[in-house]
Amino acid sequence: MTSYIHGYVPEEQERLVEQAGVLGSLIYPRIDFIGCKQILEIGSGVGAQTQVLLDLFPEMRITCVDAESKQLEKAQVNLDSFKDRLSFECQDARNLQLNEKFDGAFICWVLEHIPEPIQVLRSLKSHLLPGSKIWLTEVYNSSFYFYPELSGLRNYYEKYNQFQRSLGGDPDVGLKLGNLLQEASFIDINLFPGGFHLSQHDPNTLKQITTYWKGLMKSGAASMLEAQLIKEEEVRLMEQDLDTIFEDRNAVFYYRFVQASATV
């Protein structure tokens, strides 16, 4: 796996849980695992998305795969009340070594961090039963638009995405899901746009998402500072600009992600 731009510190582990709550209403309305009993979740992290799935589908068991043992240890704590419905595997998803077959797979905000994501899809497909469902949700960072145009946020965002690419990730991998699934020989491929288009017509949601975005951006700051890609002042200006957007009477905050479904 590539280096994770957000790091594995406790603050980041808590951010992932918060993220699942903030974005859940955008991600899960179309996720359909009805009838599926054994789900393989790739890049399960601290179990934030896992808990949402377990709540939505009470008959489901999930095998959580992550390359970072610290994340899985935290997931076991977070998901202790669901322990009878879970198993955990610390593995590289590009070369899965699992003993069972699954009737569904779930990937959310993961392929953006992995070089050669096609390897993940091919590897997990070999562990899926015929007719199995797969659902993916991934980023399209180039879609981000905000008004007013502010140089601090723009500069930071460009460096954030540049840094992710330097780590081997792809901040626009969502656009490529259809081709990746086809190349991995999945069938019945469907693509769905997701995201938000916010302004002062809904100030509460605008405030919630700009606050969330500040945490998302700042989660990459420590690694970017260590790499000498940014300075502390640039972090401060990014945060200041996000506050300015929320306060502007003509504010616009727009972002797209992509969801995909397919079968084996």
Backbone bond lengths (Angstrom), bond angles and torsions (degrees), N, CA, C in turn:
res aa  C-N    CA-C-N  psi(-1)  N-CA   C-N-CA  omega(-1)  CA-C   N-CA-C  phi
1 M - - - 1.457 - - 1.532 110.05 -
2 T 1.317 115.82 153.32 1.449 120.21 175.75 1.520 110.55 -76.66
3 S 1.336 116.52 164.14 1.455 120.42 172.64 1.525 108.81 -61.53
4 Y 1.319 116.11 140.43 1.463 122.61 -175.77 1.520 108.53 -89.52
5 I 1.321 117.51 117.71 1.460 122.34 -172.47 1.528 112.11 -58.00
6 H 1.325 117.63 -29.66 1.462 120.95 -175.35 1.525 113.51 -86.82
7 G 1.324 117.99 -15.14 1.458 120.89 -179.18 1.523 112.54 78.57
8 Y 1.339 115.52 -179.84 1.468 120.98 -174.69 1.527 112.73 -124.49
9 V 1.315 117.15 21.34 1.460 120.62 -179.50 1.532 109.58 -70.09
10 P 1.341 117.96 159.57 1.469 120.36 -178.44 1.528 113.83 -55.07
11 E 1.341 117.36 -36.61 1.464 119.86 179.51 1.523 111.07 -61.87
12 E 1.330 116.92 -37.93 1.457 120.77 178.16 1.520 110.83 -69.70
13 Q 1.313 117.05 -38.20 1.463 119.75 178.31 1.523 110.82 -62.41
14 E 1.327 117.32 -37.73 1.461 120.51 176.89 1.528 110.91 -71.81
15 R 1.331 117.33 -35.10 1.464 120.34 178.83 1.522 110.82 -61.14
16 L 1.321 117.26 -38.18 1.460 120.97 -180.00 1.525 111.34 -62.41
17 V 1.323 116.52 -38.12 1.462 120.11 177.31 1.524 110.10 -66.55
18 E 1.338 116.12 -44.26 1.465 120.48 178.00 1.521 110.73 -61.16
19 Q 1.326 116.77 -41.82 1.461 121.70 -179.06 1.520 111.33 -58.49
20 A 1.325 117.00 -42.87 1.458 120.54 -179.90 1.523 110.93 -59.95
21 G 1.342 116.41 -36.72 1.448 119.87 178.38 1.515 113.08 -72.51
22 V 1.321 116.83 -43.17 1.462 121.21 -177.18 1.522 111.46 -66.80
23 L 1.325 117.18 -42.07 1.464 121.07 -173.75 1.523 113.97 -98.41
24 G 1.324 116.97 -3.24 1.461 119.78 -174.79 1.514 114.08 -56.19
25 S 1.331 117.42 -40.18 1.468 120.23 -177.70 1.522 112.29 -68.44
26 L 1.337 117.37 -17.84 1.460 121.62 177.42 1.525 111.83 -89.83
27 I 1.322 117.00 -26.51 1.463 121.64 -172.94 1.518 112.85 -91.24
28 Y 1.333 117.60 -43.04 1.462 119.84 -162.40 1.527 117.57 -93.72
29 P 1.328 121.05 -12.16 1.466 117.83 -178.76 1.527 115.01 -55.17
30 R 1.330 118.49 -32.50 1.464 118.48 -178.59 1.532 113.77 -104.15
31 I 1.333 118.16 -5.73 1.463 119.92 178.27 1.528 109.04 -65.17
32 D 1.326 116.96 123.30 1.464 121.63 -174.75 1.524 110.31 -129.24
33 F 1.320 115.35 105.63 1.464 121.28 173.58 1.531 111.17 -117.42
34 I 1.325 116.54 24.47 1.462 119.73 179.05 1.524 109.35 -59.84
35 G 1.313 115.79 130.21 1.458 121.42 -179.03 1.512 114.13 91.01
36 C 1.329 117.21 -11.60 1.470 120.72 179.61 1.532 109.49 -86.54
37 K 1.310 116.10 137.58 1.462 121.49 -176.67 1.527 113.02 -110.38
38 Q 1.333 117.08 -33.02 1.466 121.39 -174.82 1.529 108.72 -126.70
39 I 1.325 116.69 108.73 1.463 122.02 -175.98 1.526 109.91 -108.52
40 L 1.310 115.07 138.81 1.463 122.59 173.71 1.524 107.89 -104.00
41 E 1.333 116.90 115.48 1.463 120.76 177.54 1.518 109.33 -104.18
42 I 1.324 115.82 122.12 1.458 122.34 -179.27 1.525 109.35 -95.68
43 G 1.332 116.76 131.95 1.458 120.68 -179.73 1.512 111.96 68.05
44 S 1.318 116.39 45.87 1.466 121.57 -172.90 1.523 113.19 -70.85
45 G 1.327 117.79 -17.76 1.457 120.83 175.66 1.515 112.88 57.93
46 V 1.336 115.70 -130.77 1.463 120.92 -176.51 1.521 112.52 -87.37
47 G 1.323 117.36 7.33 1.458 121.33 176.40 1.511 115.09 87.56
48 A 1.327 117.75 15.85 1.464 120.67 -177.21 1.526 111.73 -64.48
49 Q 1.334 117.00 -50.19 1.464 120.32 177.59 1.524 110.60 -72.37
50 T 1.319 116.50 -32.35 1.464 121.17 179.35 1.517 110.97 -55.97
51 Q 1.321 116.46 -44.52 1.463 119.83 -178.36 1.521 111.44 -63.64
52 V 1.329 117.01 -38.72 1.463 119.80 177.63 1.525 109.88 -60.96
53 L 1.331 116.61 -45.85 1.465 120.58 179.58 1.525 111.62 -61.69
54 L 1.319 117.14 -43.62 1.463 120.87 -179.58 1.521 111.53 -62.90
55 D 1.325 116.81 -37.02 1.463 120.55 177.63 1.527 111.52 -69.80
56 L 1.330 116.64 -39.24 1.463 120.89 -177.30 1.521 112.61 -72.87
57 F 1.324 116.54 -34.17 1.463 121.04 -173.71 1.532 109.18 -127.22
58 P 1.336 117.16 84.57 1.469 121.07 -171.51 1.525 115.36 -67.05
59 E 1.334 118.36 -12.97 1.467 120.60 177.85 1.532 111.95 -91.28
60 M 1.294 116.64 -1.91 1.464 121.95 -171.28 1.527 112.27 -86.69
61 R 1.334 114.97 141.62 1.460 122.62 165.76 1.524 107.81 -110.30
62 I 1.334 117.35 144.98 1.463 121.26 -176.70 1.522 110.11 -127.34
63 T 1.318 115.51 133.28 1.459 121.85 167.85 1.520 107.49 -100.21
64 C 1.320 116.48 116.83 1.463 123.11 -175.77 1.525 109.62 -95.29
65 V 1.325 116.03 122.81 1.463 121.50 179.32 1.519 109.32 -115.02
66 D 1.320 116.38 128.50 1.458 121.22 174.06 1.525 108.30 -148.16
67 A 1.328 116.14 149.17 1.465 120.88 -178.75 1.520 112.72 -83.21
68 E 1.330 117.24 -11.00 1.462 121.18 -175.57 1.531 110.08 -111.15
69 S 1.314 116.96 116.16 1.464 121.31 -176.35 1.529 112.21 -63.58
70 K 1.347 117.60 -32.82 1.462 120.53 179.44 1.527 111.17 -60.94
71 Q 1.331 115.80 -37.80 1.457 119.57 179.41 1.526 111.15 -66.62
72 L 1.317 116.04 -43.18 1.462 119.83 -179.55 1.526 111.73 -66.56
73 E 1.324 116.71 -36.33 1.468 119.91 176.92 1.528 110.58 -62.42
74 K 1.324 116.40 -42.36 1.459 120.29 177.55 1.522 110.67 -67.42
75 A 1.324 117.32 -38.29 1.463 121.28 178.63 1.523 111.19 -60.47
76 Q 1.315 117.05 -40.63 1.464 119.97 -179.76 1.523 111.38 -63.72
77 V 1.330 116.67 -33.87 1.462 120.54 175.39 1.527 109.93 -70.36
78 N 1.321 116.46 -48.55 1.464 120.96 -177.40 1.522 112.55 -62.23
79 L 1.324 116.63 -32.85 1.465 121.72 -172.05 1.524 112.50 -108.31
80 D 1.308 116.76 22.82 1.468 120.03 -174.84 1.528 112.27 -56.84
81 S 1.323 117.54 -35.58 1.468 119.96 -178.26 1.522 112.61 -71.13
82 F 1.347 117.04 -11.69 1.466 121.66 178.78 1.527 111.89 -109.79
83 K 1.320 118.22 13.61 1.463 120.85 -167.47 1.525 113.78 -59.05
84 D 1.326 117.82 -26.75 1.463 120.09 179.71 1.527 112.49 -72.66
85 R 1.321 117.06 -11.14 1.473 121.45 -178.23 1.526 111.79 -111.86
86 L 1.321 117.22 14.68 1.459 120.64 -172.20 1.517 112.21 -134.03
87 S 1.326 114.23 152.17 1.464 121.66 163.24 1.520 107.22 -140.65
88 F 1.329 116.85 157.43 1.459 122.10 -173.02 1.522 109.71 -129.30
89 E 1.336 115.06 135.84 1.462 121.41 179.78 1.521 109.13 -132.75
90 C 1.332 116.97 123.43 1.465 121.55 175.58 1.522 107.76 -92.76
91 Q 1.332 116.03 98.33 1.461 121.48 -175.23 1.524 110.08 -146.60
92 D 1.330 114.92 158.91 1.458 122.75 169.68 1.525 107.32 -80.06
93 A 1.320 116.31 118.95 1.465 120.63 -175.50 1.520 113.00 -65.53
94 R 1.315 117.64 -13.43 1.468 120.08 177.75 1.521 111.92 -79.50
95 N 1.330 116.28 -9.93 1.466 120.52 -178.75 1.524 108.99 -147.84
96 L 1.322 115.86 65.56 1.455 121.22 -175.34 1.522 111.65 -69.16
97 Q 1.318 114.69 138.47 1.467 121.77 176.05 1.532 107.06 -126.99
98 L 1.315 116.01 84.50 1.459 121.87 -176.75 1.522 109.89 -120.00
99 N 1.315 115.83 152.16 1.462 120.45 -174.25 1.516 113.71 -96.19
100 E 1.324 117.95 -5.60 1.457 119.30 -177.16 1.521 111.50 -125.90
101 K 1.331 114.62 167.35 1.453 122.43 176.91 1.527 108.59 -107.69
102 F 1.324 115.66 153.03 1.455 121.81 -174.77 1.527 110.05 -124.62
103 D 1.346 115.65 156.64 1.464 119.30 177.40 1.528 112.11 -107.41
104 G 1.326 116.62 13.07 1.452 120.98 175.20 1.517 110.84 -167.12
105 A 1.336 115.76 156.89 1.468 121.17 177.81 1.523 109.02 -142.28
106 F 1.330 115.29 149.73 1.461 121.85 -175.54 1.519 109.16 -139.12
107 I 1.332 115.47 131.43 1.466 122.12 177.77 1.527 107.80 -136.68
108 C 1.324 117.37 127.95 1.465 120.59 -178.67 1.522 110.07 -141.85
109 W 1.328 116.27 119.55 1.478 122.96 179.30 1.533 111.36 56.17
110 V 1.311 117.45 45.19 1.465 121.42 -175.38 1.520 112.38 -123.62
111 L 1.327 117.70 -48.88 1.467 120.32 -174.19 1.521 111.86 -61.63
112 E 1.326 117.38 -24.13 1.468 120.59 178.14 1.525 112.29 -60.22
113 H 1.322 116.83 -22.38 1.465 121.18 -175.73 1.526 113.45 -98.59
114 I 1.324 118.33 -1.62 1.463 120.87 -168.90 1.527 111.41 -116.27
115 P 1.321 118.22 123.53 1.467 119.89 171.24 1.532 109.82 -63.30
116 E 1.319 117.02 143.74 1.466 122.03 178.58 1.534 111.69 53.90
117 P 1.332 117.67 61.31 1.469 119.48 -179.16 1.522 113.58 -61.35
118 I 1.326 117.85 -20.55 1.462 120.33 176.57 1.523 110.64 -57.53
119 Q 1.321 117.11 -32.74 1.464 120.47 179.34 1.527 111.24 -64.16
120 V 1.320 116.81 -35.46 1.462 120.70 177.38 1.524 110.19 -64.51
121 L 1.329 116.22 -47.12 1.459 119.84 -177.50 1.520 111.77 -64.49
122 R 1.307 116.76 -40.41 1.464 119.49 178.31 1.523 111.13 -66.59
123 S 1.313 116.36 -41.03 1.457 120.21 -178.74 1.524 111.41 -65.47
124 L 1.329 116.91 -46.83 1.465 118.40 -178.28 1.520 111.63 -69.77
125 K 1.344 117.28 -32.20 1.468 119.80 179.44 1.521 111.32 -59.86
126 S 1.318 116.62 -33.84 1.463 119.99 -179.90 1.526 112.13 -68.53
127 H 1.337 116.82 -11.82 1.464 121.00 178.77 1.527 112.12 -108.32
128 L 1.330 116.99 11.87 1.459 121.28 179.92 1.523 110.88 -108.16
129 L 1.328 115.68 142.08 1.459 121.75 177.27 1.526 110.58 -75.20
130 P 1.320 118.66 155.21 1.468 120.78 174.69 1.529 110.66 -54.94
131 G 1.325 115.81 135.76 1.453 121.14 -178.66 1.511 115.11 85.29
132 S 1.323 117.66 -0.76 1.465 121.14 -179.12 1.520 111.78 -64.65
133 K 1.332 115.70 150.90 1.459 122.37 177.82 1.524 110.14 -98.61
134 I 1.320 115.88 146.43 1.459 120.83 169.76 1.522 108.46 -130.66
135 W 1.334 115.71 137.17 1.458 122.51 175.13 1.525 109.04 -124.27
136 L 1.335 115.46 133.93 1.457 121.72 179.47 1.522 109.90 -129.53
137 T 1.325 116.43 144.37 1.463 123.26 172.76 1.521 107.00 -133.11
138 E 1.345 116.06 122.41 1.466 119.22 -174.96 1.527 111.54 -142.18
139 V 1.313 114.95 163.05 1.460 123.23 -171.22 1.531 113.12 -78.76
140 Y 1.330 114.32 155.05 1.468 123.41 169.19 1.528 105.37 -137.48
141 N 1.321 116.51 76.08 1.461 121.12 -169.28 1.523 114.02 -67.90
142 S 1.336 117.49 -24.25 1.466 119.58 178.76 1.522 112.09 -68.08
143 S 1.320 117.75 -12.50 1.466 121.06 -178.69 1.528 112.55 -79.06
144 F 1.316 118.12 -10.14 1.463 121.58 -173.23 1.526 111.20 -64.09
145 Y 1.333 115.49 125.38 1.464 122.29 176.20 1.525 107.91 -132.47
146 F 1.315 115.71 140.14 1.459 119.34 175.92 1.523 109.40 -144.45
147 Y 1.323 114.36 151.39 1.464 121.97 176.03 1.531 107.42 -139.66
148 P 1.334 117.02 136.90 1.464 128.26 3.42 1.529 112.48 -71.30
149 E 1.330 114.75 156.11 1.467 120.54 176.57 1.528 108.37 -70.17
150 L 1.322 115.86 124.18 1.463 121.93 -175.22 1.515 109.24 -130.72
151 S 1.325 115.88 127.31 1.463 120.39 -170.41 1.525 113.00 -69.40
152 G 1.333 117.72 -31.84 1.459 119.51 -179.04 1.518 112.10 -64.80
153 L 1.321 116.65 -46.79 1.465 121.12 178.52 1.517 110.66 -67.76
154 R 1.333 116.83 -42.60 1.468 120.00 -179.41 1.528 110.68 -61.72
155 N 1.302 117.20 -46.71 1.463 121.48 -179.62 1.531 111.09 -60.56
156 Y 1.328 115.68 -46.62 1.472 119.79 -178.30 1.526 110.85 -64.26
157 Y 1.332 116.27 -43.60 1.468 120.32 -177.04 1.524 111.00 -63.94
158 E 1.324 116.71 -41.02 1.463 119.73 178.69 1.524 111.00 -64.19
159 K 1.320 117.45 -40.90 1.465 120.42 179.28 1.530 111.17 -70.14
160 Y 1.325 116.72 -34.86 1.462 121.77 177.03 1.530 110.24 -59.25
161 N 1.321 116.46 -47.92 1.467 120.37 -179.93 1.527 111.96 -70.68
162 Q 1.309 115.98 -36.89 1.470 120.07 175.16 1.523 110.46 -59.92
163 F 1.331 116.23 -41.88 1.457 120.61 -179.74 1.525 111.03 -65.74
164 Q 1.327 116.33 -41.50 1.466 118.74 178.87 1.529 110.86 -61.28
165 R 1.315 116.85 -40.60 1.473 119.57 177.25 1.525 110.94 -64.10
166 S 1.325 116.99 -38.10 1.466 119.91 -179.52 1.526 111.82 -65.65
167 L 1.340 116.79 -22.74 1.459 121.62 177.61 1.523 112.43 -86.36
168 G 1.327 116.29 -1.77 1.455 120.37 -179.67 1.510 114.14 98.01
169 G 1.337 117.17 2.88 1.454 121.00 -179.90 1.516 112.25 -88.18
170 D 1.330 115.43 179.06 1.462 121.84 -178.35 1.523 108.67 -139.65
171 P 1.344 118.28 102.67 1.456 120.92 -177.56 1.523 114.67 -72.78
172 D 1.329 117.54 -1.30 1.461 121.50 175.70 1.525 112.02 -120.92
173 V 1.315 117.39 23.33 1.467 120.42 -173.85 1.527 112.23 -63.01
174 G 1.324 117.57 -23.65 1.460 119.59 178.46 1.513 113.32 -55.61
175 L 1.337 116.90 -36.76 1.462 120.99 179.58 1.518 112.52 -63.89
176 K 1.311 117.38 -20.88 1.460 122.31 -171.73 1.522 113.41 -101.25
177 L 1.333 117.31 3.33 1.460 119.98 -173.74 1.521 112.56 -60.56
178 G 1.323 117.21 -41.38 1.463 119.57 -179.42 1.509 112.09 -60.02
179 N 1.321 116.40 -47.89 1.464 120.29 179.88 1.523 111.79 -66.32
180 L 1.331 116.85 -38.95 1.460 120.18 179.38 1.526 111.35 -63.74
181 L 1.325 116.89 -43.67 1.460 120.40 179.27 1.524 111.36 -65.16
182 Q 1.323 115.91 -39.83 1.469 118.91 177.76 1.524 110.81 -64.97
183 E 1.323 116.79 -42.95 1.459 120.49 179.92 1.528 111.29 -63.37
184 A 1.333 116.66 -31.12 1.463 121.15 178.59 1.528 112.39 -84.60
185 S 1.334 116.61 4.70 1.477 123.52 174.76 1.521 113.90 71.88
186 F 1.336 117.77 27.90 1.458 120.27 168.28 1.531 108.84 -77.68
187 I 1.330 116.39 161.79 1.462 121.41 179.22 1.527 109.14 -126.07
188 D 1.345 115.97 175.56 1.471 122.02 178.75 1.525 111.09 51.62
189 I 1.321 116.43 46.83 1.464 121.86 -175.81 1.526 110.34 -79.59
190 N 1.313 116.55 130.13 1.460 122.45 176.25 1.523 109.43 -131.05
191 L 1.330 115.66 141.71 1.462 122.17 179.69 1.521 109.62 -118.42
192 F 1.328 116.02 141.69 1.459 121.75 -177.18 1.527 109.60 -136.08
193 P 1.345 117.90 132.56 1.463 119.61 174.55 1.520 110.58 -78.82
194 G 1.315 115.83 146.65 1.458 121.30 174.57 1.515 109.31 -142.01
195 G 1.319 116.23 171.33 1.456 118.86 177.25 1.511 112.24 137.66
196 F 1.337 115.75 -156.79 1.453 120.09 -177.48 1.526 110.39 -146.40
197 H 1.336 114.44 150.65 1.461 123.79 176.38 1.524 105.38 -133.56
198 L 1.329 115.61 98.35 1.456 121.30 -169.61 1.519 111.93 -113.05
199 S 1.322 114.45 149.90 1.463 121.21 174.52 1.525 107.62 -156.60
200 Q 1.326 116.38 -170.81 1.462 119.81 -178.10 1.525 112.72 -72.95
201 H 1.339 117.80 -0.94 1.465 118.71 173.64 1.530 110.71 -67.45
202 D 1.351 116.17 -20.10 1.466 121.99 178.22 1.529 107.93 -138.60
203 P 1.333 117.06 74.96 1.469 120.05 -172.28 1.527 113.71 -64.05
204 N 1.312 117.74 -30.45 1.466 118.92 -178.99 1.524 111.66 -66.00
205 T 1.334 116.18 -44.62 1.463 119.24 178.42 1.520 110.71 -69.66
206 L 1.325 116.87 -37.45 1.464 120.48 176.43 1.525 110.27 -58.60
207 K 1.315 116.99 -44.51 1.463 120.98 178.51 1.530 110.73 -64.35
208 Q 1.316 116.68 -44.14 1.464 120.58 -179.06 1.524 111.36 -60.87
209 I 1.325 117.24 -45.18 1.462 120.58 -174.98 1.523 111.52 -75.87
210 T 1.331 118.74 -38.18 1.466 118.63 177.44 1.531 110.59 -66.86
211 T 1.320 117.49 -34.06 1.468 120.42 175.30 1.524 110.50 -66.93
212 Y 1.326 116.04 -44.58 1.467 120.10 175.73 1.524 110.61 -59.48
213 W 1.334 116.82 -43.57 1.470 121.55 -177.74 1.525 111.02 -62.37
214 K 1.322 115.79 -36.42 1.464 119.84 177.62 1.532 110.21 -61.08
215 G 1.321 116.48 -44.08 1.457 119.97 177.63 1.511 112.66 -65.55
216 L 1.337 116.38 -39.86 1.464 120.85 177.84 1.520 110.72 -60.99
217 M 1.323 116.84 -48.75 1.461 120.58 -179.42 1.526 111.19 -64.45
218 K 1.319 116.34 -43.12 1.465 119.66 -176.59 1.527 111.76 -68.72
219 S 1.334 117.27 -22.05 1.462 119.96 179.94 1.523 112.30 -65.18
220 G 1.325 117.05 -20.47 1.457 120.27 176.27 1.514 113.63 -93.24
221 A 1.337 117.33 -4.02 1.464 120.79 -171.48 1.521 112.87 -64.55
222 A 1.327 117.69 -44.06 1.466 119.85 -175.79 1.524 111.27 -59.91
223 S 1.322 116.46 -44.63 1.469 120.04 179.77 1.523 111.33 -68.18
224 M 1.339 116.90 -37.75 1.458 120.24 -179.95 1.523 111.10 -69.74
225 L 1.328 117.09 -37.27 1.465 120.89 175.86 1.522 110.61 -65.26
226 E 1.315 116.25 -42.85 1.464 120.34 179.30 1.522 111.17 -62.64
227 A 1.336 115.98 -34.95 1.467 120.74 178.56 1.525 112.12 -81.49
228 Q 1.339 117.11 -1.17 1.468 123.90 -179.84 1.531 111.91 60.71
229 L 1.335 115.04 31.90 1.458 120.16 177.05 1.525 111.25 -85.88
230 I 1.324 116.40 -26.69 1.458 122.05 178.75 1.526 109.51 -136.28
231 K 1.351 114.47 170.56 1.458 122.24 173.54 1.528 108.89 -118.08
232 E 1.326 116.02 163.10 1.466 120.82 -178.21 1.529 111.63 -55.76
233 E 1.323 116.99 -36.57 1.459 120.72 -179.28 1.517 111.25 -61.80
234 E 1.327 117.66 -33.43 1.465 120.81 179.79 1.525 111.43 -69.75
235 V 1.316 116.87 -31.95 1.466 120.22 174.76 1.526 109.50 -66.06
236 R 1.321 115.93 -45.09 1.467 120.53 -179.56 1.521 111.35 -61.64
237 L 1.328 117.13 -42.22 1.463 120.83 -179.47 1.519 111.45 -66.57
238 M 1.324 117.72 -37.51 1.465 121.26 176.53 1.527 110.17 -59.68
239 E 1.328 116.46 -47.92 1.463 120.49 -179.54 1.530 110.92 -64.38
240 Q 1.320 116.27 -40.97 1.463 121.33 179.25 1.521 110.72 -61.77
241 D 1.322 116.93 -42.41 1.463 120.64 -178.92 1.526 111.78 -66.58
242 L 1.318 118.14 -36.41 1.464 119.95 177.41 1.523 110.82 -66.05
243 D 1.321 117.82 -35.57 1.464 120.76 173.94 1.527 110.59 -65.57
244 T 1.330 116.54 -39.11 1.464 121.15 179.48 1.522 110.96 -62.62
245 I 1.325 116.99 -41.67 1.467 120.38 179.30 1.517 110.41 -60.08
246 F 1.311 117.04 -47.42 1.464 119.60 -179.48 1.524 111.63 -59.06
247 E 1.320 117.22 -36.00 1.461 121.33 -175.36 1.527 113.23 -83.17
248 D 1.324 118.58 -15.19 1.464 121.76 -175.96 1.531 110.75 -76.29
249 R 1.324 116.94 132.27 1.467 120.62 -177.05 1.522 112.64 -66.86
250 N 1.341 117.51 -20.86 1.466 121.80 179.51 1.532 112.28 -107.59
251 A 1.306 116.59 23.25 1.463 121.17 -174.70 1.524 112.46 -59.56
252 V 1.343 114.63 141.64 1.465 122.82 171.07 1.526 107.18 -134.80
253 F 1.331 115.98 135.95 1.467 121.99 179.73 1.520 106.89 -139.68
254 Y 1.333 115.42 112.98 1.475 120.69 -168.64 1.521 109.83 -133.80
255 Y 1.331 115.47 135.20 1.471 120.00 178.69 1.524 109.44 -155.96
256 R 1.332 115.62 142.40 1.462 122.57 177.33 1.522 110.52 -118.08
257 F 1.324 115.75 141.12 1.462 121.27 163.67 1.520 107.43 -123.65
258 V 1.310 117.24 175.72 1.464 121.26 -176.71 1.522 109.21 -128.80
259 Q 1.328 115.29 135.14 1.458 121.26 172.20 1.521 109.49 -112.54
260 A 1.306 115.67 150.21 1.461 121.01 178.99 1.514 109.50 -141.05
261 S 1.328 115.00 146.61 1.461 120.91 171.81 1.519 108.19 -129.13
262 A 1.322 115.67 154.14 1.463 121.08 178.40 1.523 108.20 -162.20
263 T 1.310 115.49 169.87 1.459 120.85 175.96 1.522 109.45 -129.60
264 V 1.332 114.14 164.68 1.469 120.72 178.75 1.523 108.85 -89.31
